[in-house]
Amino acid sequence: NLQKPKLTMNLKPGYWGGQVKILQEFLKKQGYFPKNEPTSRYFGPTTKQALIKFQGANALEAVGILGPKTRTLINSLLSD
């Protein structure tokens, strides 16, 4: 029984680590993160732009920061 990845914290530009990588992989699967751009564990401008697009497409405040509402939505999609 493989543990599904889950976002457990709020994330914003400048953050680094495994949580950012989960977010990037999710955004890539959804088509918001550029395919030719490697996921890096670093929350930089590319991740911010991808998150803004995702938020805008899902009627969330498109701020480019991963807060509780965006995190809840992504976690529900990750667990599918």
N, C-alpha and C positions, 0 to 999 in steps of 0.2 A: 504494500500500500504506500505508494509514493506521496510524500507530503507536497501538496500544491503550493507554489510560491504565493506569498501573501505580503501585501504592503502593510507594515505595522507602524510607520511613523510618517509625519508630514515631511515633505521634501521641498527644497527650493534651490535655485541656482547657487553653486558653490559647494553643495554637498557632494559627498563621495562615498562609495561603498556598494555593498551587495543590494541594498534596497533600491538604489538608483538603477542598477543593472536590471532588476525585475521590472521597473517602470519602463526602461528603454526597450527591453525585449517585448513587453506588452504593446507599446506604441508602435514598434516595428511590425508585429503581427497584425495590428489593426490598420497598418498602412499610413501612419502619420509620421513615423521616423524614417528618414531617407534610407533606402535599401542598401546603398553603396557606402553608407556611413557606419563605421564599426561602433558597437555599443562598448562603452569604456568604463562604466562605473562612476563616471564624473558627470555631474549635472551642469552642463554648459549651455551655450546659446541654442545648439541644435535640439537638445532635450526640451528646453523652454518653448521653442517654436512648435515642436511636435505636440507638447502638452496643451498649448494654447489652441491649436487646431482641434485636438480631441475635445477639449472643454467646450469650444464653440459649437462643435457638431452635436454635443450632448446636452445643450441648454444649461451648461454650467457657466459660472463666471469665468471668463477666459483671461486668467491672470498669470498663467505659467508657473503657478506654485501648486504643489500637491497638498491640498488641505483635506479635512475630514470628508466633505461631500464627494470630491473627485476620488478619494481613496476608497470610499465605500462602494462607489460604482465600479471602479476597476477591480476591486477584490471580488465583487459579485460576478464579474465577467471572467476573472481568472479561475474561479471555482467551477465554471461550466465544463 
